Every structure is written in structure tokens, then in C-alpha cells.
Amino acid sequence: MRHRAFVPGLLALVVALFLQWREHPANQLPAPFQGIERDEAAVASLRQVWSRKQRKDYTGEAQARLRRRAAEIGEPASRALLQILMEAYVMPPAEPGAVVVLTWSDSWSSADGDANWEPEGDLIGELCTDRTARVLAWAVADRNLAWGLRRALVVALSRPRFAFAADALARVACDRREKPEMRRAVLLRFHRLGCATPRPIKDLLYQSYAGIDVLAAATLAMCGEPCAPSLLIEGLAAGPDRNAETWNLCAHAAYRVLRRPLELPAALETTTITRTSGPDGWAERREGTVRSSLGGHDAEALVRALEEWRVAHDSAFERERREYLASDGRRREMARRTLEEIAGAGDDLDLAAASLWLTSPSEEETGIALERLHRLCLLCERRLAGARSVETRIRVLNELLSCMGRRAHDDASHLPLLLSEDDGNCLARSTLYLSVGQRLGLPLHAYVLPGHVFVAWEEDGERRNIETTDRGNSRPDEGTAMSPRAVLGRHLSNRAWARYDAEAFAEAIRLADEALMLDPADEAAYLARANATWELDLDADPRPDYDRALEIVPDQASWWIESAEMACKLGFADDALRRAQKGSTIAPSPDASAALIRAHLASGNAARARELAEEAGKRWPDARGALAFARFELSLDREGTAPLERDDIPVFWKARALLVRASPNRALERLEGERNVILHGIDARTHDGGTIHIPPRKGEPREFHLLEARALAQLGRLDEAREVLRAAEEAGLPNRETLEVRRLLAAK
């Protein structure tokens, strides 16, 4: 009974704490900064000397005023600056349909210049208490915060009295889910803590992604552990022009290792960020300029001195690297292979080496990529040593190999790009998994879907699929097994598509042919060859390649529709109708309806085309693209005029429709109204009331000139048409439309 006497007091304490909590959250910053009290008076005072525009005056009177006012306020200024930065990095919402350009300078330099280029973060760290800093150490890992705000936290925490933040900062630097810029921001400043580096940072020596290995080597050297001088040498050899910050830290680290004094002036990197809102949300573009003043130091002499030091000071990392480079395995990897040799080797081949010899532009790049792969394999092997279950082993691989927190670029199938930038699509990622698996004897196998490749761990009759572009998450049990030769073929067909996108059509055809030598069932190669042939030769018929691709993957509605459009343009109306009907049966869509409408028009059945257009308009009333264009053409054909002011029909489409209906004068009028915008771009309003010039989209000037030349040729103004055609050829490489205009002029 005596113990129960404490119950009322305990309840009263709980109630009091609850009431106190109810009173004080308004006086604290929101999560993840809970525990840091607001000081609105300090905020109001600092706002008098801080603004985004004033912030650009890094070394001028504006910054001096900020520092003087912060010094007058004292510790509360650190909390006030944090609140100001939190608000400054919140972007306004994009209004649907609005076009507003936001631009500002996100300028900073080598970490050695933080006092000048990152004054807010520097002042927060200088003035804040340990209690506030512990909250910041927790918050710095929050990826929901703007990365510029998080960088300010890194700047604030990177000082000796906050050595307790070392583990938190190291976790950010070692987390592949983080943006490379964030990881670099930590590594560039970590040595300021004046403490030993946590073990995970040493593992970064084995991960070459985004130059993290070189930065880790410099960080370790700055912290008294110069265990990877060969990576420092690589960083110095790259020169300051490639990455001034990395070179700067490597130079500091080299001089520290060699025990020589060094004073390097800071290098300023200015990045202008432009964000434009539209129907699909915000689009961001970054433009950077580097003004480097790191000259005056003999980098070659520094590298030679570091090489001599490396010989006298061996380390485990350097021994591993040296042994690999002198090994028989390295010599076998570096033995050049031709396509014929690879094709004749069957599936008993080194996947990584073969893919690199097929796709790398030089022997040097192949050698660099293979050495980076070897380091990554060493790290995977060490971490797998203690893993027993299949899920644990897959998790280890995913942490080191999968796409983590970044979009996989559709055109980045090149393994060296993945190893150097951590940037690659499903094919590159899957090749990396398979290459590591082959070297470590892991049961990894490739599977393919239309337009996608993934891997699976298959052991003892069990299969676990791995989505390499989504953190290694599992995916449904589907796909067709691929041999190593087929994987290599995909590398070539991917390159064929990349060359097609670059309008190098002849090279795209060559690469597609080579891909089919390795894998005759590569539907992507047939499609690349078909499309490149279509652009390169007006008389060629790409339908057989489409038919072969559709034999391999018969249920791809888009391929039926694409081949229907080609058949229609070649004059095979009945075949176009058959293909369009097949695509529409597989997957009804606005594009399929548009193909059917065009096929019926080509067959002379305008009444049926109009019926289909009306049905499609009711089913997809808001459809844009091909269906909107087909309905536009029908209205032009039926009424003799068209609703030319409709904003869902691009001006090029309007002009092309008018040309088809023999109205070249009206087509020229449409084009003339958009001439300046299409050829020269526009000046758009910015968020702060200024203007920014937005250049024309790539390819639009050429398309404009080709339509203009076609219209002039139809009007018999041949000399003008030829002059405009020359302008089109100067604006871009020849494509099918260029060839059509040439043929039209030749016929005149």
C-alpha cells in the first residue's frame, strides 16, 4: 500500500510534463531541430543585415555587417541563423500550368574558404552551444532537409570542439543513399574535427564512385593515416581544373604527409540553379563556373615526392593494389579482345573485361575500370565473410552495388561511368552485380524483360530477384534468362540506341549488327537498326526488323503502332491498318487510335477515320500527342480551316498539317509567328523580378528550317528553300526529314 502513495504524485508529474510540452513546442524549432529554442528577437535583428541578395556579397560589407551583428547578439544568433536558413531553403510550391523561373547563386569554394563562402554555417558553429550542436549532429543525417541547409550544418559541426559529431558525419559520408555532393561536403571538412577517422571511412578507399575514394584517401592523410598515397597521386594528377576542391585537399594532404608547409589560395566555384515550374512540376538546371587560383605550385614535383614517400611507407591498401596490378589475372583482363574472339568464346568469358573491351574508347579507360572493379570486389568479399543467410548476403551487395537514392539514367549503360560516377541504368548495374558475382563465385544470373534487365540469386532451387536500380529490392518472379553473351549484346544494342539518339545513324546500324552477332534474340538491336535505317535511307523498309522484334516479344503494342506509322508513310495502307489494329487490340490507347485513324485515311476511308476520331475523343477527351494531332488534321480536312489557336497542338504540328493539306502559305504564317522564340529562345521572369534567357530546345531550329524549306519548295520559291535547307543542315545532323526535303527540291 505504501508504494501506491506515489501514484498520485507520479500522475501529477506526467500531467505537468505534458502541460510543459504543450506550452513550449511553439518556442522550439520544428523537427529535426526539436530541442533548439527559437529567438524571434535575434531573428528580427539578423534579418536587417541578411537577405539572399546580400548573401551574394560574400567578401564585402554585407558579410561584415552580418558578422558584427551576430557577434553583438552572441549565442542566440546561431539559433536565429539556423531558423533563417531553414526558411530560406524552402521552395515555393509550383502552381499547375505556371511558368516561373527561380534562380539564385549557390556559391561556395574549397572547404578552406568556409569563413568567406559559408558564413551562416561558420557562424552557427562558432556561436552555438554543445547542446545545440548535438541536435545538429542528429539533424545532419535527415535527407528530407535541403542539401544546402545540411551543408551549412556540416560546416557548423566541423570543428574540434564538436568531435562528438564524428560518427554522425562519417555515416553521412559513407551512405550511398546520400547525394555525392553531400558526401563530398563532409569529407572535405572532416579533418577539422581533429580526431581519428571511423573505420567506415577507410572502406571508401575501395569505392570509386564520384571520386569518393580519392577524397577518402585525402581525408585519412589529413587525419594522420596516409594509407592510400596512390589515390592522392591520382587526385593530384587530375589537376585543379577538373575538380578544384579535390585537388586542393589532395595537395594539402600531400604536403602534410611530406611534412612540408603549404599555403593554397581558395578556389571559388559558383553554381547557378534555375528551377522552372510547369505542368509536370519543377525542372532544375545547374550551371557551374570555376575560377581557380591554385597555380604557382609544382604539381609534378609534388607527385614525384609522394611516389618516393610511398615506396618507403607501405600499407595494406597499397600492397593489395600493387599485387593485383602485377598479377596474372590482371594480364589476362588486359589482353585485348575483338568482337570475333568474344563471339567465338561462348559463355566462358570474363563478363566485365569483355564488356569493357567492346564499349570503352581506350585501353587506359579499360584498365582503370578493371582496377576499380577489383577494389570493389575486395570490399564485397570482406563484408560477405560474416554473412550467412542469402538475404544478408544480398543486402551486403545492395549496399555497395545497387542504385541508392539516385535516378538511373536510361542512356548510361557504360560500366566505367558507373564505377566513376555511380551513375548507370539497369544494364550497367546488373553487369556490375554479375561481374562481382563472377569474381567471387556468387550464384547471380541475368534476366531480361522488354526494355529492362535485372539479376537473380539462384541457389538450392530457390530464386531471389534483385532490382539493381531500386536499392536491390525484390521484384516478381518473371523475365527470360540471359547468357553472358546476351548481356554483352545488350551493351552493344544500348550503345546503338545512344548513337541513334545522337543521330549517328550509320554507327547505330553497325552496333546493332554487332549486337545481333552475339545474341540473335536481342529485340532492342532489331529496333535500333530499324529506326536508324528509317532515318538514313528513304527507300529502306524497316518492317522486317520490327517483325523479328515482335516475334521475340509479340505483345508490345507500341512496336505494332510504330511499324504501322512507318508502313503508312511508305504507302502500305493495308499493312498499316493491320498493324494498328493489332496494337489497339493488345492495348487500346490514344496513340493506337491515332494510328488507326491515319491508316483509314491512307486507305481512303475518311468516314471511318472520322468515326474513330469521335469515339477516341469521347474516350480520351484530354488526350494530347498523336491523337490530338490526328483529330486536328481531320478538322482541317473536313472544314477547310482548323482551330489554329488550340494550345494543345504545337506550332510544328500545325505547320506540318497545313503542308499535308497543301496550304504552304498558311504554314509559313504559323512558323513566322514563332520564329524568334524557336530560333533564339525567350526571356523569362525570375522569382526575384529579374529575367533569365532560356535558349531554344535542342533540335527545334533544325525542325523549324526544314518545315520552312518544305513550304517554300511547295510554293516554287526554290532558291529561298535551298538557302533555308542549308541553315537546317548547319543547325543539326541530317535526318529523314532532311532527306525528304532534299528529294523534294531535286524533283522540282
Protein Blocks (a to p, Z undefined) as FASTA:
>chain_A
ZZmmmmmmmmmmmmmmmmmmmmmmmmpccdfkghiacdfklmmmmmmmgcfklmmmmmlm
klmmmmmmmmmnmmmlmmmmmmmmmmmmpccdddehiacddddddddddfklmmmmmmml
mmmmmmmcfklmmmmmmmmmmmkbcfklmmmmmmmmmcfklmmmmmmmmmmmmmmkbcfk
lmmmmmmmmmmnopacdfklmmmmmpcgghlmmmmmmmmmmnopafblmlmmmmmmnopm
lommlmmmmmmmmmmmnopacddddddddddddddddfkopadddddddddfkehiafkl
mmmmmmmmmmmmccfklmmmmmmmmpmklmmmmmccdfklmmmnojadcfklmmmmmmpc
bfklmmmmmmmmmmmmmmmmmmmmmpmbfmlmmmmmmmmmmcehiacdfklmbfklmmmn
opacfklmmmmmmmmmmmnopacdddddehiacddddeehiacdddfkggoiacddedjd
ddfklmmmmmmmmmmmmmmmnopaklmmmmmmmmmmmomklmklmmmmmmmmmmmpmkbc
fklmmmmmmmmmmmlmklmmmmmmmmmmnopaklmmmmmmmmmmmmgcfklmmmmmmmmm
mnopamlmmmmmmmmmmmmmmbghjllmmmmmmmmmmnopacfkbckbcfklmmmmmmmn
opaklmmmmmmmmmmmmmnopadddfkopacdddddehklmmmmmmmmmmmmmnopamlm
mmmmmmmmmnoccdfklmmmmmmmmmZZ
